Amino acid sequence: QVQLVESGGGLVQAGGSLRLSCAASGSIFRINVMAWYRQAPGKQRSLVASISSLGNTNIADSVKGRFTISRDNGKNTLFLQMNMLKPEDTGVYYCNALVLTTDLRTVNQWGQGTQVTVSS
């Protein structure tokens, strides 16, 4: 079994910063791609950024230049540094990981989500 636990969300004024973390634990052999998604009120969940096990990143155009995704493979932890936040960044942010478990199953795991609210 694999668990993802996000932290770091909260309320911030426009122009401020937040750093999200996602810690993976459980029967992990290797974590391949990790990603952050967000779901704004009344909208579908969408990709914010992803990062491969080798550090190759993919950033959504809407946050490019403001958000940075990174990971610590040794600690199975994913980060999202969010700067120059805008009210439209408000939403629930979900961590996602494609995990190869110790019994060699591939699991597409989601965290429970963390709320980010940006006030104008």
C-alpha positions in Angstrom: 0.0 0.0 0.0 1.2 3.5 -0.8 0.2 6.8 0.8 0.7 10.4 -0.3 0.3 13.1 2.3 0.3 16.8 1.2 1.0 19.8 3.4 1.7 23.5 3.1 -1.6 24.8 1.8 -3.3 27.8 3.3 -4.6 31.3 2.9 -2.3 33.9 1.3 -2.7 37.4 -0.3 -2.1 37.9 -4.0 1.5 38.2 -4.7 2.5 36.0 -1.9 4.2 32.6 -1.8 3.5 29.1 -0.5 5.5 25.9 -0.6 3.6 22.6 -0.9 5.1 19.3 0.1 4.0 15.7 -0.6 5.5 12.8 1.3 5.1 9.3 -0.2 5.3 6.3 2.1 4.5 2.6 2.1 5.5 -0.3 -0.1 7.5 1.7 -2.6 10.2 0.2 -4.8 10.5 3.2 -7.1 8.5 6.3 -7.9 8.4 7.3 -11.6 6.5 10.5 -12.5 5.2 12.8 -9.7 2.9 15.6 -10.3 0.7 18.4 -8.9 -2.8 18.9 -10.0 -5.3 21.4 -8.9 -9.1 21.7 -8.9 -10.7 25.1 -8.8 -14.3 25.5 -7.6 -16.6 24.3 -10.3 -13.8 23.2 -12.6 -12.2 19.9 -13.5 -8.9 18.8 -12.0 -6.0 20.0 -14.2 -2.2 19.4 -14.3 -0.1 22.1 -12.8 3.3 20.5 -13.1 5.0 17.2 -13.3 8.5 15.9 -12.8 10.2 12.6 -13.9 12.5 10.5 -11.7 15.4 12.1 -13.7 14.2 15.6 -13.0 12.6 16.5 -16.3 9.8 18.9 -15.7 6.6 19.9 -17.4 4.9 23.2 -16.3 1.5 24.4 -17.2 1.5 27.7 -19.2 -0.7 29.4 -16.6 1.9 29.0 -13.8 5.2 29.0 -15.9 7.7 31.4 -14.4 5.9 31.5 -11.0 5.8 27.9 -9.9 8.7 25.5 -9.5 8.3 21.7 -9.1 11.1 19.6 -7.5 11.6 16.3 -5.7 13.8 14.6 -3.3 14.1 11.0 -4.5 16.0 9.9 -1.4 13.0 11.0 0.8 10.3 10.2 -1.7 9.0 13.8 -1.4 7.6 16.2 -3.9 7.5 20.0 -3.7 5.8 22.9 -5.4 7.2 26.3 -4.8 4.5 28.8 -5.7 5.4 32.5 -6.0 3.5 35.6 -7.2 0.3 33.8 -6.4 -2.9 35.1 -8.0 -6.6 34.6 -7.0 -7.0 32.3 -10.0 -4.5 29.9 -8.4 -7.1 29.1 -5.7 -8.1 25.5 -5.5 -7.4 22.1 -4.0 -4.0 20.9 -4.9 -3.5 17.2 -5.3 -0.2 15.2 -5.3 0.0 12.3 -7.8 2.6 9.7 -8.2 3.1 6.7 -10.5 4.6 4.1 -8.1 6.2 0.7 -8.7 5.5 -1.2 -5.5 7.7 -3.7 -3.8 5.6 -6.5 -5.2 6.1 -5.0 -8.7 2.6 -3.5 -9.2 2.2 -0.1 -10.8 0.0 2.1 -8.8 -1.4 5.6 -9.8 -1.7 7.1 -6.3 -3.4 10.3 -5.3 -3.1 12.4 -2.1 -6.0 13.7 -0.2 -5.5 17.3 -1.4 -4.5 20.6 0.3 -6.5 23.8 0.0 -4.8 26.9 -1.4 -6.7 30.2 -1.2 -5.4 33.4 -2.7 -7.2 36.6 -1.7 -7.2 39.7 -3.8 
